[in-house]
Amino acid sequence: MPGGEFFPPVQYQPWWGLLGFLIIVVVIAWWVYVFVSTRKSRVPAPVTDTAPHGPGVAAIRKRYLGLIDETRAAYAKGELHDREAYHQLSMLLRSYVEEREGTRTVTMTLKDLRGTELTPLSDAVARLYPGAFSADYRGTVAQAVDEARGLVTSWK
């Protein structure tokens, strides 16, 4: 106030307030969109009944028993390490049940499997996990192969 004059406060243009309000609305709308678009659907996934019935079941069982035996042979020859054998057995069991039941079990996590009615599969996969992921697992691949064969032969 060098000369004793007072200056009134600066008045902003009205469109600045409108612009600020619109920015706030856009941010809120974005958060609502993100929340709504990432929610789990309440509509259950369609169940596909592509499970084979009749004589095809025996052929599928025979094929997977052969694949399990190939895994055992590859491990015995040293072509597969322990972890690879456990992973392969887990994938074979998941693929077998997927082919038999028509449920997408190959892409399910263990938690997802436990949430289904496929209890024998989830139990078998849970027993294979330590061999596939733990450095100090004490089981053997031969035990895992026997368990995999048991699951395939006893499946519905």
Buried (B, 14 or more C-beta within 10 A) or exposed (E): EEEEEEEEEEEEEEEEEEEEEEEEEEEEEEEEEEEEEEEEEEEEEEEEEEBBEEEEBEEBBEEBBEBBEEBBEBBEEEEBEBBBBBBBBBBBBBBBBBBBBBBEBEEBEEEEBBEBEBEBBBBBBEBBBBBBEEEEBEBEBEEBBEBBBEBBEEBE
